[in-house]
Amino acid sequence: MGGYDAPPEEAVKRSCLGAAYARVCYFVPLASMATLMLAFFYLLFYDRPMCLACLAVYMVHHAWCYLFHVTAFSLVGQLRIRRAELLNYRELYEDRLAQREEDGVEPGPEELTWEDVMHFVVLPNYKEDIDILREAIDTLAISTVARNQMGLVLAMEAREPNVQEKAEELLEEYRLKFK
């Protein structure tokens, strides 16, 4: 558990609490939806105008929340991506190493150098047009680490017709662009 050796009784207690929390997280939404549905059915039989009004309010509320959340979090995500694209991660890494040297911290044997890190990108596809795959692979190939530190894995279905030819064509075309 992340380097922390808890006593067995504490680990059992923590696992019981985790299981109880998981049950609550499963049960509360289920119970609230069931209660809401029962309330709608009750209103449907005893007060139809009120049922329709409640249903309309419920639908408008959820549509508004959904649209707001999608819009807001899409914008936040785009801003974070743009900010991350502006960073020079190699420079940040080297600054961190320089700071550690100034602080007198010796690198441990388990620490990797920048060049030791290998990135693997898995590109799953099934019956995907080869031009779309090329576009995705081209986007990866323009990375500064693609040639020396990036491996590309094409995850293709064997049952796809002509999959072997497509894989070989892409492999031949991009063989020199990735490690």
C-alpha positions in Angstrom: 0.0 0.0 0.0 2.4 2.7 -1.2 5.2 1.8 1.2 3.1 2.0 4.3 3.0 -1.2 6.3 -0.2 -1.0 8.3 -0.9 -3.4 11.2 -3.2 -6.2 10.0 -6.1 -5.1 12.1 -5.9 -1.5 10.6 -5.7 -2.9 7.1 -8.8 -5.1 7.7 -10.6 -2.0 9.2 -9.6 0.1 6.2 -10.8 -2.6 3.7 -14.1 -2.9 5.5 -14.5 0.9 5.4 -13.7 0.9 1.7 -16.2 -1.8 1.0 -18.9 0.0 3.0 -18.1 3.2 1.1 -18.4 1.4 -2.2 -21.8 0.0 -1.2 -23.0 3.5 -0.2 -21.7 5.0 -3.4 -23.7 2.3 -5.3 -26.8 2.3 -3.1 -27.4 6.1 -2.7 -27.8 6.9 -6.4 -29.9 3.8 -6.9 -32.2 4.6 -4.0 -32.6 8.3 -5.0 -33.5 7.3 -8.6 -36.0 4.7 -7.3 -37.5 7.2 -5.0 -37.8 9.8 -7.8 -39.4 7.2 -10.1 -41.9 6.2 -7.4 -42.7 9.9 -6.8 -43.3 10.4 -10.5 -45.6 7.3 -10.7 -47.5 8.5 -7.7 -48.0 11.9 -9.2 -48.9 10.4 -12.5 -51.9 8.6 -11.0 -53.0 11.2 -8.5 -52.0 14.6 -10.0 -51.1 14.5 -13.6 -50.5 18.3 -14.1 -48.1 18.3 -11.1 -46.4 15.2 -12.5 -45.8 16.9 -15.9 -44.6 20.0 -14.2 -42.2 18.1 -12.0 -41.0 16.1 -15.0 -40.4 19.3 -17.1 -38.5 20.9 -14.3 -36.4 17.7 -13.8 -35.6 17.5 -17.5 -34.8 21.2 -17.9 -32.6 21.0 -14.8 -30.6 18.0 -16.0 -30.3 19.4 -19.5 -28.9 22.7 -18.1 -26.5 20.9 -15.8 -25.3 18.6 -18.5 -24.8 21.5 -21.0 -23.1 23.6 -18.3 -20.8 20.8 -17.2 -19.8 19.8 -20.7 -19.1 23.4 -21.7 -17.3 24.4 -18.5 -15.1 21.3 -18.3 -14.4 21.3 -22.0 -13.1 24.9 -21.7 -11.1 24.1 -18.6 -9.6 21.0 -20.3 -8.7 23.0 -23.4 -7.0 25.7 -21.3 -5.0 23.1 -19.3 -3.9 21.5 -22.6 -2.8 24.8 -24.0 -0.9 25.7 -20.9 0.8 22.2 -20.8 1.8 22.6 -24.5 3.7 25.8 -23.7 5.9 24.1 -21.1 9.4 22.8 -21.9 9.4 19.6 -19.9 13.1 18.9 -20.6 14.0 22.3 -19.2 11.9 21.7 -16.1 13.6 18.4 -15.6 17.0 19.9 -15.9 16.0 22.8 -13.6 14.9 20.2 -11.0 18.2 18.3 -11.3 20.1 21.5 -10.9 18.0 22.4 -7.8 18.7 19.0 -6.3 22.4 19.4 -6.9 22.3 22.8 -5.2 20.5 21.3 -2.2 23.1 18.5 -2.0 20.7 15.7 -2.9 22.5 12.8 -4.6 20.5 10.9 -7.3 19.6 7.4 -6.2 20.4 4.3 -8.4 16.6 4.0 -9.2 16.3 7.5 -10.7 16.2 7.6 -14.5 17.8 10.1 -16.7 15.8 12.0 -19.3 17.1 9.7 -22.1 16.2 6.5 -20.1 12.5 7.2 -20.2 10.6 5.3 -22.9 7.0 6.2 -23.8 4.7 3.7 -25.5 1.6 4.8 -27.3 -1.1 2.2 -27.9 -3.3 3.0 -30.9 -6.3 0.6 -30.8 -8.3 0.4 -34.0 -10.8 -1.8 -35.8 -11.7 -1.2 -39.4 -10.3 2.3 -39.2 -9.4 3.9 -42.5 -5.6 4.0 -43.0 -5.7 7.7 -43.7 -7.1 8.4 -40.3 -4.5 6.2 -38.7 -1.8 8.0 -40.7 -3.1 11.3 -39.4 -3.0 10.1 -35.8 0.5 8.6 -36.2 1.8 11.8 -37.9 0.6 13.8 -34.9 2.7 11.5 -32.7 5.7 11.6 -35.0 6.1 15.3 -34.8 6.9 15.0 -31.1 10.5 15.8 -30.1 10.8 12.5 -28.3 9.3 10.3 -31.0 12.5 9.2 -32.7 14.5 8.3 -29.6 12.0 7.7 -26.7 8.6 6.7 -28.2 7.4 3.4 -29.2 4.1 2.9 -31.2 1.9 -0.1 -30.7 -0.8 -0.7 -33.3 -3.5 -2.7 -31.5 -5.5 -4.2 -34.4 -8.1 -6.9 -34.6 -7.0 -10.1 -36.4 -10.5 -10.6 -37.7 -10.4 -7.3 -39.6 -10.0 -8.0 -43.4 -6.6 -7.1 -44.8 -5.3 -6.1 -41.3 -1.9 -7.7 -41.9 -1.3 -5.6 -45.1 -2.5 -2.4 -43.4 -0.1 -3.0 -40.4 2.8 -3.8 -42.7 2.2 -0.7 -44.8 2.1 1.5 -41.7 5.1 -0.2 -40.2 7.2 0.3 -43.3 6.1 4.0 -43.6 6.8 4.9 -40.0 9.6 2.5 -39.1 12.2 5.3 -38.9 10.0 7.8 -37.0 9.7 5.9 -33.8 12.2 3.9 -31.6 
